[in-house]
Amino acid sequence: MTTDTWDVIVIGGGSAGENAAQYAIKGSDRSAVIVEAELVGGECSHWACMPSKALLHPIELAECGRALAGVAQALNEPLDVAAIPARRDEFTHHHDDSGQVEWAAGAGVDIVRGHGRLIGEKVVEVTAAHGATRVLHARLVGTDVAELLHSATTAIVGKVDLETLWHAVPSYPTVSAVWLRLLESRY
Ligand SMILES: Cc1cc2nc3c(=O)[nH]c(=O)nc-3n(C[C@H](O)[C@H](O)[C@H](O)COP(=O)(O)OP(=O)(O)OC[C@H]3O[C@@H](n4cnc5c(N)ncnc54)[C@H](O)[C@@H]3O)c2cc1C
């Protein structure tokens, strides 16, 4: 069993996890790791947003064309039902997440493969697919950070002037700006 320490550990490398890890360390000397049990990129890249749009777009185009005089007669042939899912699979890179792993490396975010589980304060146990376990320690994680993030989200949704919460944060900042500010204040 190996043990490692990062400033920030993010469990789950979907869109949210990728962004959280990136913004947690952007422009700083902090370190971050994403623990991912399946594919880096998560649902959106591999199963949901991207493949669904790739699947639907050709059908939408054909439907539009068939309603358009001057084009409709050119679209009399039935759709190629093998080519459409094949196009979708190209968009998901056949569930190969190496491009996203490369992106993470470029952003300075490490990836640890396996199922993550909090086993103590700032301690995550990762169980790999083959059953081996590894313990990761975080310098910066826990309920305090979650509470701060919740406050920030509430402030944004309620359009509360953040001047009263954090100095030097402009009114209605982006989530990313608040997240960064919170990390800075906690580090
Ligand atoms: C058909 C469909 C189409 C959609 N289209 C759109 C769209 O066009 N635009 C849009 O904005 N949204 C769309 N969505 C919604 C979008 O997919 C989700 O909002 C988004 O993927 C959620 O991201 P996430 O990071 O929260 O979760 P996920 O993408 O689910 O990522 C979570 C990740 O965490 C990993 N994980 C979970 N538990 C653990 C653990 N204990 N240890 C390690 N790893 C773990 C999972 O393997 C996964 O990779 C669509 C959804 C569906 C179903």
The ligand as an SDF file (V2000), in Angstrom:
LIG
                    3D

 53 58  0  0  0  0  0  0  0  0999 V2000
  -28.4440   11.9960  -22.1380 C   0  0  0  0  0  0  0  0  0  0  0  0
  -27.8600   13.1840  -21.3990 C   0  0  0  0  0  0  0  0  0  0  0  0
  -27.5110   14.3130  -22.1070 C   0  0  0  0  0  0  0  0  0  0  0  0
  -26.9950   15.4120  -21.4350 C   0  0  0  0  0  0  0  0  0  0  0  0
  -26.6780   16.5260  -22.1830 N   0  0  0  0  0  0  0  0  0  0  0  0
  -26.2130   17.6170  -21.5500 C   0  0  0  0  0  0  0  0  0  0  0  0
  -25.8880   18.7880  -22.2850 C   0  0  0  0  0  0  0  0  0  0  0  0
  -26.0400   18.8330  -23.5100 O   0  0  0  0  0  0  0  0  0  0  0  0
  -25.4020   19.8470  -21.6220 N   0  0  0  0  0  0  0  0  0  0  0  0
  -25.2180   19.8160  -20.2680 C   0  0  0  0  0  0  0  0  0  0  0  0
  -24.7830   20.8230  -19.6940 O   0  0  0  0  0  0  0  0  0  0  0  0
  -25.4860   18.7140  -19.5330 N   0  0  0  0  0  0  0  0  0  0  0  0
  -25.9700   17.6130  -20.1390 C   0  0  0  0  0  0  0  0  0  0  0  0
  -26.2470   16.4930  -19.4060 N   0  0  0  0  0  0  0  0  0  0  0  0
  -25.9640   16.5070  -17.9570 C   0  0  0  0  0  0  0  0  0  0  0  0
  -24.4670   16.2510  -17.7100 C   0  0  0  0  0  0  0  0  0  0  0  0
  -24.0750   15.0170  -18.3060 O   0  0  0  0  0  0  0  0  0  0  0  0
  -24.2060   16.2130  -16.2060 C   0  0  0  0  0  0  0  0  0  0  0  0
  -24.7340   17.3680  -15.6210 O   0  0  0  0  0  0  0  0  0  0  0  0
  -22.7250   16.1740  -15.8990 C   0  0  0  0  0  0  0  0  0  0  0  0
  -22.1120   15.1050  -16.5950 O   0  0  0  0  0  0  0  0  0  0  0  0
  -22.5150   16.0320  -14.4050 C   0  0  0  0  0  0  0  0  0  0  0  0
  -21.1310   16.0920  -14.1690 O   0  0  0  0  0  0  0  0  0  0  0  0
  -20.5200   15.6400  -12.8000 P   0  0  0  0  0  0  0  0  0  0  0  0
  -19.0490   15.9010  -12.8550 O   0  0  0  0  0  0  0  0  0  0  0  0
  -21.3040   16.2270  -11.6960 O   0  0  0  0  0  0  0  0  0  0  0  0
  -20.8240   14.0670  -12.7190 O   0  0  0  0  0  0  0  0  0  0  0  0
  -20.3010   12.8880  -13.6460 P   0  0  0  0  0  0  0  0  0  0  0  0
  -20.0330   13.3160  -15.0310 O   0  0  0  0  0  0  0  0  0  0  0  0
  -21.2530   11.7600  -13.4070 O   0  0  0  0  0  0  0  0  0  0  0  0
  -18.8980   12.5350  -13.0130 O   0  0  0  0  0  0  0  0  0  0  0  0
  -18.7430   11.8680  -11.8140 C   0  0  0  0  0  0  0  0  0  0  0  0
  -17.4860   11.0230  -11.9420 C   0  0  0  0  0  0  0  0  0  0  0  0
  -17.1340   10.5660  -10.6580 O   0  0  0  0  0  0  0  0  0  0  0  0
  -16.7610    9.2140  -10.7410 C   0  0  0  0  0  0  0  0  0  0  0  0
  -17.0070    8.6860   -9.4050 N   0  0  0  0  0  0  0  0  0  0  0  0
  -18.1740    8.6830   -8.7230 C   0  0  0  0  0  0  0  0  0  0  0  0
  -17.9840    8.1870   -7.4800 N   0  0  0  0  0  0  0  0  0  0  0  0
  -16.6560    7.9220   -7.3930 C   0  0  0  0  0  0  0  0  0  0  0  0
  -15.8530    7.3960   -6.3450 C   0  0  0  0  0  0  0  0  0  0  0  0
  -16.3410    7.1000   -5.1420 N   0  0  0  0  0  0  0  0  0  0  0  0
  -14.5240    7.2320   -6.5870 N   0  0  0  0  0  0  0  0  0  0  0  0
  -14.0000    7.5580   -7.7950 C   0  0  0  0  0  0  0  0  0  0  0  0
  -14.7180    8.0590   -8.8030 N   0  0  0  0  0  0  0  0  0  0  0  0
  -16.0350    8.2280   -8.6060 C   0  0  0  0  0  0  0  0  0  0  0  0
  -17.6180    8.6140  -11.8360 C   0  0  0  0  0  0  0  0  0  0  0  0
  -17.0070    7.4770  -12.4050 O   0  0  0  0  0  0  0  0  0  0  0  0
  -17.6840    9.7970  -12.8230 C   0  0  0  0  0  0  0  0  0  0  0  0
  -16.6500    9.7440  -13.7780 O   0  0  0  0  0  0  0  0  0  0  0  0
  -26.7810   15.3750  -20.0340 C   0  0  0  0  0  0  0  0  0  0  0  0
  -27.1220   14.2130  -19.3170 C   0  0  0  0  0  0  0  0  0  0  0  0
  -27.6750   13.1350  -19.9840 C   0  0  0  0  0  0  0  0  0  0  0  0
  -28.0270   11.8930  -19.1890 C   0  0  0  0  0  0  0  0  0  0  0  0
  1  2  1  0
  2  3  1  0
  2 52  2  0
  3  4  2  0
  4  5  1  0
  4 50  1  0
  5  6  2  0
  6  7  1  0
  6 13  1  0
  7  8  2  0
  7  9  1  0
  9 10  1  0
 10 11  2  0
 10 12  1  0
 12 13  2  0
 13 14  1  0
 14 15  1  0
 14 50  1  0
 15 16  1  0
 16 17  1  0
 16 18  1  0
 18 19  1  0
 18 20  1  0
 20 21  1  0
 20 22  1  0
 22 23  1  0
 23 24  1  0
 24 25  2  0
 24 26  1  0
 24 27  1  0
 27 28  1  0
 28 29  2  0
 28 30  1  0
 28 31  1  0
 31 32  1  0
 32 33  1  0
 33 34  1  0
 33 48  1  0
 34 35  1  0
 35 36  1  0
 35 46  1  0
 36 37  1  0
 36 45  1  0
 37 38  2  0
 38 39  1  0
 39 40  1  0
 39 45  2  0
 40 41  1  0
 40 42  2  0
 42 43  1  0
 43 44  2  0
 44 45  1  0
 46 47  1  0
 46 48  1  0
 48 49  1  0
 50 51  2  0
 51 52  1  0
 52 53  1  0
M  END
$$$$
